[in-house]
Amino acid sequence: MLKRLGVGLLKGLVIGGVIGGGLHFGLGWATVGALLGYLVAMAVGATAAVLAGKPPWREGAWIEALLKGVAGVGVGALLYFLSARFAGFALPFALPGTAADLPWTQLPVLYAPAFAALIGSLVELDNTGAAAKGKPTRTIAAPKLRVGDHETEDAEIEEAPPSRSQKE
C-alpha cells in the first residue's frame, strides 16, 4: 500500500510538474486568473487520473480510463475551488517572471504538481494491481441445485409421461 502511494505521488508530481512547468516556462503563463486556473486544474486532474493506476493502453482499460478522467476533472475543480477559497495565502517570495505577494493558487507551477500528486496518489491507491500481474481473478462457483432437490423426497417424485419424441 505504501509502495502504491509513493508511486502515485511520484507520478502525480511528474505529471503536474510537466504541465505547470510547461505553462510557466514554455508558454509564458506565469500567472493565471480564476477561469484559466480552473481549466488548468481540471486538465491536470484529468491527466493525472488517467495516467495513474492502470495504464489506459492495456486491453479493456479504456472505460476505466474514461471514468477516471471524468472524476479527475471534478476533483481538480474541487481542489482548485477549496484552495483558492480557503487556502489562498500570498507567497512571501517571487518566482521568476512573477510579482511578489501573489497567491499560490495563481501560479500553475506550484498548484499543478500539488493537485496532480494528490489525485495520482488517490487513484494509485485505488488500483489493486491484480490485472497487472496477469493473473485473472477466479471465483468459486456454487454447486448447481435443482429447485426441488431439497423440498421433495424420493418417494414423492413422479415420472413425467413420455413425450411424443420419446414414443417414436
DSSP file (Angstrom, degrees, kcal/mol; ACC not computed):
  #  RESIDUE AA STRUCTURE BP1 BP2  ACC     N-H-->O    O-->H-N    N-H-->O    O-->H-N    TCO  KAPPA ALPHA  PHI   PSI    X-CA   Y-CA   Z-CA
    1    1 A M     >        0   0    0      0, 0.0     4,-2.1     0, 0.0     5,-0.1   0.000 360.0 360.0 360.0 -43.3    0.0    0.0    0.0
    2    2 A L  H  >  +     0   0    0      2,-0.2     4,-2.5     1,-0.2     5,-0.2   0.847 360.0  55.3 -68.2 -31.8    2.8    2.4    0.8
    3    3 A K  H  > S+     0   0    0      2,-0.2     4,-2.5     1,-0.2    -1,-0.2   0.936 109.3  45.9 -64.0 -45.5    4.5    1.5   -2.4
    4    4 A R  H  > S+     0   0    0      2,-0.2     4,-2.6     1,-0.2    -2,-0.2   0.876 111.5  52.9 -65.1 -36.6    1.4    2.3   -4.4
    5    5 A L  H  X S+     0   0    0     -4,-2.1     4,-2.3     2,-0.2    -1,-0.2   0.925 111.6  45.8 -63.1 -44.3    1.1    5.6   -2.5
    6    6 A G  H  X S+     0   0    0     -4,-2.5     4,-2.5     2,-0.2    -2,-0.2   0.896 112.7  49.8 -65.8 -40.8    4.7    6.5   -3.3
    7    7 A V  H  X S+     0   0    0     -4,-2.5     4,-2.9     2,-0.2     5,-0.2   0.923 112.8  47.2 -64.3 -43.8    4.3    5.6   -7.0
    8    8 A G  H  X S+     0   0    0     -4,-2.6     4,-2.5     2,-0.2   113,-0.3   0.886 112.1  50.2 -64.7 -38.7    1.1    7.6   -7.3
    9    9 A L  H  X S+     0   0    0     -4,-2.3     4,-2.4   111,-0.2    -2,-0.2   0.916 113.3  45.9 -64.4 -43.4    2.7   10.6   -5.5
   10   10 A L  H  X S+     0   0    0     -4,-2.5     4,-2.3     2,-0.2    -2,-0.2   0.919 113.0  49.1 -67.0 -44.3    5.7   10.4   -7.8
   11   11 A K  H  X S+     0   0    0     -4,-2.9     4,-2.7     1,-0.2     5,-0.2   0.928 113.2  48.0 -60.0 -44.1    3.6   10.0  -11.0
   12   12 A G  H  X S+     0   0    0     -4,-2.5     4,-3.0   105,-0.2   105,-0.4   0.900 110.2  50.7 -64.7 -41.4    1.5   12.9   -9.9
   13   13 A L  H  X S+     0   0    0     -4,-2.4     4,-2.3   103,-0.2    -1,-0.2   0.908 113.0  46.2 -63.3 -40.6    4.4   15.2   -9.2
   14   14 A V  H  X S+     0   0    0     -4,-2.3     4,-2.4     2,-0.2    -2,-0.2   0.943 115.6  45.3 -67.1 -46.6    6.0   14.4  -12.5
   15   15 A I  H  X S+     0   0    0     -4,-2.7     4,-2.3     1,-0.2     5,-0.2   0.943 117.7  43.4 -62.7 -48.3    2.7   15.0  -14.5
   16   16 A G  H  X S+     0   0    0     -4,-3.0     4,-3.0    97,-0.2     5,-0.3   0.867 113.1  52.5 -66.3 -36.3    1.9   18.2  -12.6
   17   17 A G  H  X S+     0   0    0     -4,-2.3     4,-2.6    -5,-0.3     5,-0.3   0.891 110.1  48.2 -66.3 -38.9    5.4   19.4  -12.8
   18   18 A V  H  X S+     0   0    0     -4,-2.4     4,-2.2     2,-0.2    -2,-0.2   0.929 116.6  42.3 -66.6 -44.7    5.5   18.9  -16.6
   19   19 A I  H  X S+     0   0    0     -4,-2.3     4,-2.1    -5,-0.2    -2,-0.2   0.948 119.3  43.1 -68.6 -47.6    2.1   20.7  -17.1
   20   20 A G  H  X S+     0   0    0     -4,-3.0     4,-2.5     1,-0.2    89,-0.2   0.910 117.2  46.4 -65.2 -42.5    2.9   23.5  -14.6
   21   21 A G  H  X>S+     0   0    0     -4,-2.6     4,-2.9    -5,-0.3     5,-1.1   0.874 110.5  53.7 -67.1 -36.5    6.4   24.0  -15.9
   22   22 A G  I  X>S+     0   0    0     -4,-2.2     5,-2.2    -5,-0.3     4,-0.5   0.893 112.7  43.5 -64.1 -39.4    5.2   23.9  -19.5
   23   23 A L  I  <5S+     0   0    0     -4,-2.1     6,-2.8     3,-0.2     5,-0.4   0.914 120.9  40.6 -70.1 -42.3    2.7   26.6  -18.8
   24   24 A H  I  <5S+     0   0    0     -4,-2.5    -2,-0.2     4,-0.2    -3,-0.2   0.965 133.2  17.1 -72.9 -53.9    5.1   28.7  -16.8
   25   25 A F  I  <5S+     0   0    0     -4,-2.9    -3,-0.2    -5,-0.2    -2,-0.1   0.800 130.4  43.3 -94.0 -30.8    8.4   28.4  -18.7
   26   26 A G  I  <<S+     0   0    0     -5,-1.1    -3,-0.2    -4,-0.5    -4,-0.1   0.959 128.5  21.6 -80.9 -54.6    7.1   27.1  -22.1
   27   27 A L  S   <S-     0   0    0     -5,-2.2    -3,-0.2    -6,-0.1    -4,-0.2   0.629  99.9-122.6 -90.3 -14.3    4.1   29.2  -22.8
   28   28 A G        +     0   0    0     -5,-0.4     2,-1.6    -6,-0.3     3,-0.2   0.656  63.4 141.2  81.5  15.5    5.0   32.1  -20.5
   29   29 A W        +     0   0    0     -6,-2.8    -1,-0.2     1,-0.2    -4,-0.1  -0.622  13.2 160.1 -89.1  78.9    1.8   31.9  -18.5
   30   30 A A        +     0   0    0     -2,-1.6    79,-0.3    67,-0.2     2,-0.3   0.869  66.6  26.7 -70.5 -36.2    3.4   32.6  -15.2
   31   31 A T  S    S-     0   0    0     -3,-0.2     2,-0.3    76,-0.2    76,-0.2  -0.931  70.0-160.9-126.1 152.4    0.1   33.6  -13.5
   32   32 A V        -     0   0    0     74,-1.9     2,-0.0    -2,-0.3    -3,-0.0  -0.939  14.0-129.6-129.1 152.8   -3.4   32.6  -14.3
   33   33 A G     >  -     0   0    0     -2,-0.3     4,-1.7     1,-0.0     5,-0.1  -0.081  44.0 -82.6 -84.7-167.3   -6.8   34.2  -13.4
   34   34 A A  H  > S+     0   0    0      2,-0.2     4,-2.0     1,-0.2     5,-0.1   0.939 125.0  42.7 -68.8 -48.3   -9.7   32.4  -11.9
   35   35 A L  H  > S+     0   0    0      1,-0.2     4,-2.1     2,-0.2    -1,-0.2   0.936 118.0  44.4 -67.3 -46.4  -11.2   30.9  -15.0
   36   36 A L  H  > S+     0   0    0      1,-0.2     4,-2.5     2,-0.2    -1,-0.2   0.840 110.0  57.9 -66.6 -31.8   -8.0   29.7  -16.5
   37   37 A G  H  X S+     0   0    0     -4,-1.7     4,-2.3     2,-0.2    -1,-0.2   0.911 107.2  47.1 -62.9 -42.6   -6.9   28.4  -13.1
   38   38 A Y  H  X S+     0   0    0     -4,-2.0     4,-2.5     2,-0.2    -2,-0.2   0.919 112.3  49.9 -63.1 -43.7  -10.0   26.2  -13.0
   39   39 A L  H  X S+     0   0    0     -4,-2.1     4,-2.2     2,-0.2    -2,-0.2   0.899 112.2  46.9 -64.3 -40.6   -9.3   25.0  -16.5
   40   40 A V  H  X S+     0   0    0     -4,-2.5     4,-2.6     2,-0.2    -1,-0.2   0.915 112.5  50.0 -66.2 -42.5   -5.7   24.2  -15.7
   41   41 A A  H  X S+     0   0    0     -4,-2.3     4,-2.4     1,-0.2    -2,-0.2   0.887 111.6  48.3 -64.2 -38.5   -6.7   22.4  -12.5
   42   42 A M  H  X S+     0   0    0     -4,-2.5     4,-2.4     2,-0.2    -1,-0.2   0.897 112.5  48.3 -68.6 -39.3   -9.3   20.3  -14.4
   43   43 A A  H  X S+     0   0    0     -4,-2.2     4,-2.4     2,-0.2    -2,-0.2   0.904 113.0  48.0 -66.5 -40.7   -6.8   19.4  -17.1
   44   44 A V  H  X S+     0   0    0     -4,-2.6     4,-2.6     2,-0.2     5,-0.2   0.912 112.2  49.9 -65.1 -42.5   -4.2   18.4  -14.5
   45   45 A G  H  X S+     0   0    0     -4,-2.4     4,-2.1    -5,-0.2    28,-0.3   0.914 112.7  45.7 -63.1 -43.7   -6.7   16.4  -12.6
   46   46 A A  H  X S+     0   0    0     -4,-2.4     4,-2.2    26,-0.3     5,-0.2   0.917 114.6  47.6 -66.9 -42.9   -7.9   14.5  -15.7
   47   47 A T  H  X S+     0   0    0     -4,-2.4     4,-2.2     1,-0.2     5,-0.2   0.923 114.0  46.1 -65.7 -44.3   -4.3   13.8  -16.9
   48   48 A A  H  X S+     0   0    0     -4,-2.6     4,-1.6    -5,-0.2    -1,-0.2   0.884 113.4  49.9 -66.2 -37.8   -3.1   12.6  -13.5
   49   49 A A  H  < S+     0   0    0     -4,-2.1    -1,-0.2    -5,-0.2    -2,-0.2   0.893 112.8  46.0 -68.9 -38.9   -6.1   10.4  -13.0
   50   50 A V  H  < S+     0   0    0     -4,-2.2    -2,-0.2     1,-0.2    -1,-0.2   0.911 117.4  42.1 -70.4 -41.6   -5.9    8.8  -16.4
   51   51 A L  H  < S+     0   0    0     -4,-2.2     2,-0.2    -5,-0.2    -1,-0.2   0.687 103.0  76.5 -84.3 -17.6   -2.1    8.1  -16.3
   52   52 A A  S  < S+     0   0    0     -4,-1.6     2,-0.3    -5,-0.2    69,-0.1  -0.590  95.5  10.8 -87.3 156.2   -2.0    6.9  -12.6
   53   53 A G  S    S+     0   0    0     -2,-0.2    71,-0.1    67,-0.1    -3,-0.0  -0.579 123.1  14.0  81.6-141.6   -3.2    3.5  -11.8
   54   54 A K  S    S-     0   0    0     -2,-0.3    -2,-0.0     1,-0.1    70,-0.0  -0.534  89.7-110.9 -71.7 129.2   -3.9    1.0  -14.6
   55   55 A P    >   -     0   0    0      0, 0.0     3,-1.3     0, 0.0    -4,-0.1  -0.343  17.2-135.4 -63.1 139.2   -2.5    2.2  -17.9
   56   56 A P  T 3  S+     0   0    0      0, 0.0     5,-0.2     0, 0.0     9,-0.1   0.668  98.2  66.7 -71.7 -14.9   -5.1    3.2  -20.4
   57   57 A W  T 3  S+     0   0    0      4,-0.1     3,-0.1     3,-0.1     2,-0.1   0.494  78.0 103.9 -86.6  -2.0   -3.4    1.4  -23.3
   58   58 A R  S X  S-     0   0    0     -3,-1.3     3,-1.7     1,-0.1     2,-0.2  -0.381  90.4 -81.9 -72.7 159.5   -3.9   -2.0  -21.8
   59   59 A E  T 3  S+     0   0    0      1,-0.3    -1,-0.1     2,-0.1    -2,-0.1  -0.436 112.9   3.4 -66.4 126.9   -6.6   -4.2  -23.2
   60   60 A G  T 3  S+     0   0    0     -2,-0.2     4,-0.3    -4,-0.1    -1,-0.3   0.597  99.2 109.3  78.0  12.8  -10.1   -3.3  -21.9
   61   61 A A    <>  +     0   0    0     -3,-1.7     4,-2.3    -5,-0.2     5,-0.2   0.406  46.7  91.2-100.4   2.7   -8.9   -0.4  -19.8
   62   62 A W  H  > S+     0   0    0     -4,-0.2     4,-2.1     2,-0.2    -1,-0.2   0.841  85.6  51.2 -71.0 -30.8  -10.4    2.5  -21.9
   63   63 A I  H  > S+     0   0    0     -3,-0.2     4,-2.4     2,-0.2    -1,-0.2   0.931 111.7  47.1 -69.7 -43.9  -13.6    2.5  -19.9
   64   64 A E  H  > S+     0   0    0     -4,-0.3     4,-2.6     1,-0.2    -2,-0.2   0.905 112.4  50.4 -62.0 -41.3  -11.8    2.8  -16.6
   65   65 A A  H  X S+     0   0    0     -4,-2.3     4,-2.3     2,-0.2    -1,-0.2   0.890 109.9  50.7 -64.4 -39.5   -9.5    5.5  -18.0
   66   66 A L  H  X S+     0   0    0     -4,-2.1     4,-2.1     2,-0.2    -2,-0.2   0.923 112.4  45.7 -64.3 -44.2  -12.5    7.4  -19.2
   67   67 A L  H  X S+     0   0    0     -4,-2.4     4,-2.3     1,-0.2    -2,-0.2   0.900 112.7  50.3 -66.8 -40.1  -14.2    7.2  -15.8
   68   68 A K  H  X S+     0   0    0     -4,-2.6     4,-2.4     1,-0.2    -1,-0.2   0.885 109.6  52.2 -64.7 -37.1  -11.0    8.2  -14.0
   69   69 A G  H  X S+     0   0    0     -4,-2.3     4,-1.9     2,-0.2    -2,-0.2   0.911 109.8  47.3 -64.9 -42.9  -10.6   11.2  -16.4
   70   70 A V  H  X S+     0   0    0     -4,-2.1     4,-1.7     1,-0.2    -2,-0.2   0.915 114.1  47.5 -65.0 -42.1  -14.1   12.5  -15.7
   71   71 A A  H  X S+     0   0    0     -4,-2.3     4,-2.6     1,-0.2    -2,-0.2   0.878 109.1  55.1 -65.9 -36.4  -13.6   12.0  -12.0
   72   72 A G  H  X S+     0   0    0     -4,-2.4     4,-2.5     2,-0.2   -26,-0.3   0.857 104.2  54.1 -64.6 -35.5  -10.2   13.8  -12.2
   73   73 A V  H  X S+     0   0    0     -4,-1.9     4,-2.1   -28,-0.3    -1,-0.2   0.938 112.4  44.0 -61.7 -46.5  -11.9   16.8  -13.9
   74   74 A G  H  X S+     0   0    0     -4,-1.7     4,-2.3     2,-0.2    -2,-0.2   0.906 114.8  47.4 -66.5 -42.2  -14.3   17.1  -11.0
   75   75 A V  H  X S+     0   0    0     -4,-2.6     4,-2.8     2,-0.2     5,-0.2   0.888 110.8  52.7 -68.3 -37.9  -11.7   16.5   -8.3
   76   76 A G  H  X S+     0   0    0     -4,-2.5     4,-2.2    -5,-0.2   -34,-0.2   0.921 111.1  46.3 -62.2 -43.9   -9.3   19.1   -9.9
   77   77 A A  H  X S+     0   0    0     -4,-2.1     4,-2.4     2,-0.2    -2,-0.2   0.902 113.4  49.6 -65.0 -40.3  -12.1   21.7  -10.0
   78   78 A L  H  X S+     0   0    0     -4,-2.3     4,-2.7     2,-0.2     5,-0.2   0.916 110.5  49.7 -65.1 -42.8  -13.0   21.0   -6.4
   79   79 A L  H  X S+     0   0    0     -4,-2.8     4,-2.5     1,-0.2     5,-0.2   0.905 111.9  48.3 -63.3 -40.7   -9.4   21.2   -5.2
   80   80 A Y  H  X S+     0   0    0     -4,-2.2     4,-2.6    -5,-0.2     5,-0.3   0.914 112.1  49.2 -66.7 -40.7   -8.9   24.5   -7.0
   81   81 A F  H  X S+     0   0    0     -4,-2.4     4,-2.3     2,-0.2     5,-0.3   0.952 114.4  44.6 -61.6 -48.9  -12.1   25.9   -5.5
   82   82 A L  H  X>S+     0   0    0     -4,-2.7     4,-2.6     1,-0.2     5,-0.6   0.899 116.5  45.3 -64.9 -40.6  -11.2   24.8   -2.0
   83   83 A S  H  X5S+     0   0    0     -4,-2.5     4,-1.3    -5,-0.2    -1,-0.2   0.895 116.0  45.3 -72.9 -38.2   -7.6   26.0   -2.2
   84   84 A A  H  <5S+     0   0    0     -4,-2.6     4,-0.3    -5,-0.2    -2,-0.2   0.863 120.3  41.0 -70.6 -34.3   -8.5   29.4   -3.8
   85   85 A R  H  <5S+     0   0    0     -4,-2.3    -2,-0.2    -5,-0.3    -3,-0.2   0.909 133.3  14.6 -80.5 -43.0  -11.3   30.0   -1.4
   86   86 A F  H  <5S+     0   0    0     -4,-2.6    -3,-0.2    -5,-0.3    -2,-0.2   0.624 133.5  33.2-113.5 -15.9   -9.8   28.8    1.9
   87   87 A A  S  <<S+     0   0    0     -4,-1.3     2,-1.8    -5,-0.6    17,-0.2   0.022  70.8 129.4-131.2  29.1   -6.1   28.4    1.5
   88   88 A G        +     0   0    0     -4,-0.3     2,-0.2    -6,-0.1    -4,-0.1  -0.427  33.1 163.0 -85.6  64.4   -5.2   31.2   -1.0
   89   89 A F        -     0   0    0     -2,-1.8    15,-1.7     1,-0.1     2,-0.2  -0.503  39.9-109.8 -84.3 153.6   -2.3   32.7    1.0
   90   90 A A  B     -A  103   0A   0     13,-0.2    -1,-0.1    -2,-0.2    10,-0.0  -0.571  28.4-121.5 -82.9 143.5    0.2   35.1   -0.6
   91   91 A L        -     0   0    0     11,-2.5    10,-1.2    -2,-0.2    11,-0.2  -0.645   8.0-142.8 -83.4 139.3    3.7   33.9   -1.1
   92   92 A P  S    S+     0   0    0      0, 0.0     2,-0.3     0, 0.0    -1,-0.1   0.528  83.1  52.1 -79.2  -3.5    6.5   36.0    0.6
   93   93 A F  S    S-     0   0    0      9,-0.1     2,-0.4     6,-0.1     9,-0.3  -0.805  80.1-121.9-127.0 168.2    8.8   35.5   -2.4
   94   94 A A        -     0   0    0     -2,-0.3     6,-0.2     6,-0.1     5,-0.1  -0.931  16.5-142.7-114.7 134.8    8.6   35.9   -6.1
   95   95 A L    >   -     0   0    0     -2,-0.4     3,-2.2     4,-0.3     2,-0.2  -0.503  47.5 -74.1 -82.7 161.3    9.1   33.2   -8.7
   96   96 A P  T 3  S+     0   0    0      0, 0.0    -1,-0.1     0, 0.0     3,-0.1  -0.386 123.1  15.0 -58.7 126.5   10.9   34.1  -12.0
   97   97 A G  T 3  S+     0   0    0      1,-0.3     2,-0.3    -2,-0.2   -67,-0.2   0.508 112.9  92.1  88.2   5.7    8.5   36.0  -14.1
   98   98 A T  S <  S-     0   0    0     -3,-2.2    -1,-0.3   -68,-0.1     2,-0.2  -0.843  71.6-116.0-126.9 164.9    6.1   36.8  -11.3
   99   99 A A        -     0   0    0     -2,-0.3     3,-0.5     1,-0.1    -4,-0.3  -0.574  38.0 -99.8 -92.4 162.2    5.5   39.6   -8.9
  100  100 A A  S    S+     0   0    0      1,-0.2    -6,-0.1    -2,-0.2    -1,-0.1  -0.340  99.3  36.6 -75.7 162.9    5.8   39.2   -5.1
  101  101 A D  S    S+     0   0    0    -10,-1.2    -1,-0.2    -8,-0.3    -7,-0.1   0.779  78.1 144.5  64.3  32.6    2.7   38.7   -2.9
  102  102 A L        -     0   0    0     -3,-0.5   -11,-2.5    -9,-0.3    -1,-0.2  -0.764  56.2-108.1 -92.3 144.5    0.7   36.6   -5.3
  103  103 A P  B >   -A   90   0A   0      0, 0.0     3,-1.9     0, 0.0   -13,-0.2  -0.462  24.3-124.4 -67.3 146.6   -1.5   33.8   -4.0
  104  104 A W  G >  S+     0   0    0    -15,-1.7     3,-1.2     1,-0.3     7,-0.4   0.706 107.2  69.8 -66.7 -18.3   -0.1   30.4   -4.8
  105  105 A T  G 3  S+     0   0    0      1,-0.2    -1,-0.3   -16,-0.2   -21,-0.1   0.530  93.0  57.6 -78.8  -3.7   -3.3   29.5   -6.5
  106  106 A Q  G <  S+     0   0    0     -3,-1.9   -74,-1.9     1,-0.1    -1,-0.2   0.403  92.8  77.9 -98.3   0.3   -2.5   31.9   -9.3
  107  107 A L    X>  -     0   0    0     -3,-1.2     4,-2.1   -76,-0.2     3,-1.9  -0.882  59.2-170.1-113.9 101.0    0.8   30.1  -10.0
  108  108 A P  H 3> S+     0   0    0      0, 0.0     4,-1.7     0, 0.0    -1,-0.1   0.762  84.7  67.3 -63.6 -22.8    0.3   26.9  -12.0
  109  109 A V  H 34 S+     0   0    0    -79,-0.3   -88,-0.1   -89,-0.2   -89,-0.1   0.723 111.3  35.2 -68.6 -18.5    3.9   25.9  -11.5
  110  110 A L  H <> S+     0   0    0     -3,-1.9     4,-1.0    -6,-0.3    -1,-0.2   0.835 122.8  38.2 -99.3 -45.9    3.0   25.5   -7.8
  111  111 A Y  H  X S+     0   0    0     -4,-2.1     4,-2.6    -7,-0.4     5,-0.3   0.796 105.2  65.6 -83.4 -24.7   -0.5   24.2   -7.7
  112  112 A A  H  X S+     0   0    0     -4,-1.7     4,-2.4    -5,-0.3     5,-0.2   0.936 105.2  43.1 -63.3 -46.7   -0.4   21.8  -10.7
  113  113 A P  H  > S+     0   0    0      0, 0.0     4,-2.2     0, 0.0   -97,-0.2   0.879 114.7  51.5 -66.3 -34.0    2.1   19.4   -9.1
  114  114 A A  H  X S+     0   0    0     -4,-1.0     4,-1.9     2,-0.2    -2,-0.2   0.942 114.1  42.0 -66.7 -46.5    0.3   19.5   -5.7
  115  115 A F  H  X S+     0   0    0     -4,-2.6     4,-2.6     1,-0.2     5,-0.2   0.921 115.7  49.3 -66.0 -43.9   -3.1   18.7   -7.2
  116  116 A A  H  X S+     0   0    0     -4,-2.4     4,-2.9    -5,-0.3     5,-0.2   0.871 109.7  52.1 -65.9 -36.0   -1.7   16.0   -9.5
  117  117 A A  H  X S+     0   0    0     -4,-2.2     4,-2.1  -105,-0.4  -105,-0.2   0.911 111.9  46.0 -66.1 -41.2    0.2   14.4   -6.7
  118  118 A L  H  X S+     0   0    0     -4,-1.9     4,-1.8     2,-0.2    -2,-0.2   0.935 117.5  42.2 -66.3 -46.2   -2.9   14.2   -4.6
  119  119 A I  H  X S+     0   0    0     -4,-2.6     4,-2.4     1,-0.2     5,-0.2   0.910 114.4  51.7 -68.2 -42.1   -5.1   12.9   -7.4
  120  120 A G  H  X S+     0   0    0     -4,-2.9     4,-2.4    -5,-0.2  -111,-0.2   0.884 110.0  48.7 -62.9 -39.3   -2.4   10.5   -8.6
  121  121 A S  H  X S+     0   0    0     -4,-2.1     4,-1.9  -113,-0.3    -1,-0.2   0.879 111.6  49.8 -69.8 -36.2   -1.9    9.0   -5.1
  122  122 A L  H  X S+     0   0    0     -4,-1.8     4,-1.3     2,-0.2    -2,-0.2   0.917 113.8  44.8 -66.3 -42.3   -5.6    8.5   -4.6
  123  123 A V  H  X S+     0   0    0     -4,-2.4     4,-1.1     1,-0.2    -2,-0.2   0.902 113.1  50.6 -68.5 -40.5   -6.0    6.8   -8.0
  124  124 A E  H  < S+     0   0    0     -4,-2.4     3,-0.3     1,-0.2    -1,-0.2   0.859 107.8  53.3 -67.7 -34.0   -3.0    4.6   -7.4
  125  125 A L  H  < S+     0   0    0     -4,-1.9    -1,-0.2     1,-0.2    -2,-0.2   0.837 106.9  53.2 -66.8 -31.6   -4.2    3.6   -4.0
  126  126 A D  H  < S+     0   0    0     -4,-1.3     2,-0.4    -5,-0.1    -1,-0.2   0.741  88.6  94.6 -74.0 -22.9   -7.5    2.5   -5.6
  127  127 A N     <  -     0   0    0     -4,-1.1   -74,-0.1    -3,-0.3  -123,-0.0  -0.574  57.9-166.4 -73.4 122.6   -5.6    0.4   -8.1
  128  128 A T        -     0   0    0     -2,-0.4    -1,-0.2     1,-0.0    -4,-0.0   0.786  21.6-141.8 -82.1 -27.1   -5.5   -3.2   -6.8
  129  129 A G     >  +     0   0    0      1,-0.0     4,-0.9     3,-0.0    -2,-0.1   0.523  63.7 122.8  80.6   5.1   -2.8   -4.4   -9.3
  130  130 A A  T  4>S+     0   0    0      1,-0.2     5,-0.9     2,-0.2     3,-0.4   0.887  76.9  45.4 -68.1 -38.2   -4.4   -7.8   -9.8
  131  131 A A  T >45S+     0   0    0      1,-0.2     3,-0.8     2,-0.2    -1,-0.2   0.747 103.8  64.7 -76.9 -22.5   -4.8   -7.4  -13.5
  132  132 A A  T 345S+     0   0    0      1,-0.2    -1,-0.2     2,-0.1    -2,-0.2   0.794  96.8  55.9 -71.1 -26.9   -1.2   -6.0  -13.8
  133  133 A K  T 3<5S-     0   0    0     -4,-0.9    -1,-0.2    -3,-0.4    -2,-0.2   0.574 111.1-120.3 -81.3  -9.1    0.3   -9.3  -12.7
  134  134 A G  T < 5S+     0   0    0     -3,-0.8    -3,-0.1    -4,-0.3    -2,-0.1   0.569  71.6 129.3  82.4   8.7   -1.5  -11.2  -15.5
  135  135 A K      < -     0   0    0     -5,-0.9    -1,-0.2     3,-0.0    -2,-0.2  -0.862  54.2-137.7 -99.4 116.0   -3.4  -13.4  -13.1
  136  136 A P        -     0   0    0      0, 0.0     2,-0.3     0, 0.0    -5,-0.0  -0.438  23.6-112.5 -70.2 145.3   -7.1  -13.5  -13.8
  137  137 A T        -     0   0    0     -2,-0.1     2,-0.4     1,-0.0    -6,-0.0  -0.608  33.8-153.5 -77.8 136.2   -9.3  -13.4  -10.8
  138  138 A R        -     0   0    0     -2,-0.3     2,-0.4    -3,-0.0    -1,-0.0  -0.881   6.0-157.7-114.6 143.3  -11.2  -16.6  -10.2
  139  139 A T        -     0   0    0     -2,-0.4     2,-0.6     0, 0.0    -2,-0.0  -0.913  21.3-122.5-115.8 146.9  -14.5  -17.1   -8.4
  140  140 A I        -     0   0    0     -2,-0.4     2,-0.2     1,-0.0    -2,-0.0  -0.783  28.2-135.8 -90.5 122.2  -15.6  -20.3   -6.9
  141  141 A A        -     0   0    0     -2,-0.6     3,-0.1     1,-0.1    -1,-0.0  -0.549  16.4-120.6 -79.8 140.3  -19.0  -21.3   -8.4
  142  142 A A        -     0   0    0     -2,-0.2    -1,-0.1     1,-0.1     3,-0.0  -0.464  40.9 -91.0 -73.4 150.3  -21.6  -22.6   -6.0
  143  143 A P        -     0   0    0      0, 0.0     2,-0.5     0, 0.0    -1,-0.1  -0.360  44.5-112.6 -63.4 143.0  -22.9  -26.1   -6.7
  144  144 A K        -     0   0    0     -3,-0.1     2,-0.4    -2,-0.0    -3,-0.0  -0.645  38.4-174.2 -82.1 127.5  -25.8  -26.2   -9.0
  145  145 A L        -     0   0    0     -2,-0.5     2,-0.2    -3,-0.0    -3,-0.0  -0.926  22.4-125.5-120.5 144.4  -29.0  -27.4   -7.4
  146  146 A R    >   -     0   0    0     -2,-0.4     3,-1.1     1,-0.1     4,-0.4  -0.533  29.3-114.7 -80.4 158.0  -32.4  -28.1   -8.8
  147  147 A V  T 3  S+     0   0    0      1,-0.3     3,-0.4    -2,-0.2     4,-0.2   0.888 113.4  41.9 -62.0 -39.9  -35.3  -26.2   -7.3
  148  148 A G  T 3> S+     0   0    0      1,-0.2     4,-1.5     2,-0.1    -1,-0.3   0.366  84.6 100.1 -92.7   6.9  -36.9  -29.3   -6.0
  149  149 A D  T <4 S+     0   0    0     -3,-1.1    -1,-0.2     1,-0.2    -2,-0.1   0.894  93.5  29.1 -61.5 -42.0  -33.8  -31.1   -4.7
  150  150 A H  T  4 S+     0   0    0     -4,-0.4    -1,-0.2    -3,-0.4    -2,-0.1   0.559 117.1  57.5 -98.4  -7.2  -34.3  -30.2   -1.0
  151  151 A E  T  4 S+     0   0    0     -4,-0.2     2,-0.3    -3,-0.2    -2,-0.2   0.765 102.2  48.4 -96.0 -26.5  -38.1  -29.9   -0.9
  152  152 A T  S  < S-     0   0    0     -4,-1.5     2,-0.2     2,-0.0    -1,-0.0  -0.818  70.8-135.3-116.8 154.3  -39.2  -33.3   -2.0
  153  153 A E    >>  -     0   0    0     -2,-0.3     3,-0.8     1,-0.1     4,-0.7  -0.566  33.8-102.2 -98.8 169.4  -38.2  -36.8   -1.1
  154  154 A D  G >4 S+     0   0    0      1,-0.2     3,-0.7    -2,-0.2    -1,-0.1   0.832 118.5  57.2 -61.7 -34.1  -37.5  -39.7   -3.4
  155  155 A A  G 34 S+     0   0    0      1,-0.2    -1,-0.2     3,-0.0    -3,-0.0   0.786 104.3  52.6 -70.1 -26.6  -40.9  -41.3   -2.8
  156  156 A E  G <4 S+     0   0    0     -3,-0.8     2,-0.4     2,-0.1    -1,-0.2   0.611  83.1 104.6 -86.1 -12.2  -42.8  -38.2   -3.8
  157  157 A I    <<  -     0   0    0     -3,-0.7     2,-0.4    -4,-0.7    -3,-0.0  -0.563  54.4-163.0 -76.7 126.2  -41.1  -37.8   -7.2
  158  158 A E        -     0   0    0     -2,-0.4     2,-0.3     0, 0.0    -2,-0.1  -0.836  19.4-118.4-107.3 145.9  -43.3  -38.8  -10.1
  159  159 A E        -     0   0    0     -2,-0.4     0, 0.0     1,-0.1     0, 0.0  -0.613  28.7-118.9 -82.6 143.6  -42.1  -39.5  -13.5
  160  160 A A        -     0   0    0     -2,-0.3     3,-0.1     1,-0.1    -1,-0.1  -0.518  35.4 -99.1 -77.2 147.2  -43.4  -37.3  -16.3
  161  161 A P        -     0   0    0      0, 0.0    -1,-0.1     0, 0.0     0, 0.0  -0.375  50.7 -93.5 -63.7 146.4  -45.3  -39.1  -19.1
  162  162 A P        -     0   0    0      0, 0.0     2,-0.1     0, 0.0    -3,-0.0  -0.313  41.5-124.8 -63.6 142.9  -43.1  -39.7  -22.1
  163  163 A S    >>  -     0   0    0     -3,-0.1     4,-1.4     1,-0.1     3,-0.5  -0.279  28.2 -98.3 -82.1 173.1  -43.2  -37.0  -24.8
  164  164 A R  H 3> S+     0   0    0      1,-0.2     4,-1.4     2,-0.2     3,-0.2   0.881 122.9  54.6 -60.6 -40.0  -44.1  -37.6  -28.4
  165  165 A S  H 34 S+     0   0    0      1,-0.2    -1,-0.2     2,-0.2     0, 0.0   0.813 108.0  50.0 -67.8 -27.8  -40.4  -37.7  -29.5
  166  166 A Q  H <4 S+     0   0    0     -3,-0.5    -1,-0.2     1,-0.2    -2,-0.2   0.786 106.1  56.2 -79.7 -26.4  -39.7  -40.4  -26.9
  167  167 A K  H  <        0   0    0     -4,-1.4    -2,-0.2     1,-0.2    -1,-0.2   0.835 360.0 360.0 -72.9 -32.1  -42.6  -42.6  -28.1
  168  168 A E     <        0   0    0     -4,-1.4    -1,-0.2     0, 0.0    -2,-0.2   0.453 360.0 360.0 -81.1 360.0  -41.4  -42.7  -31.7
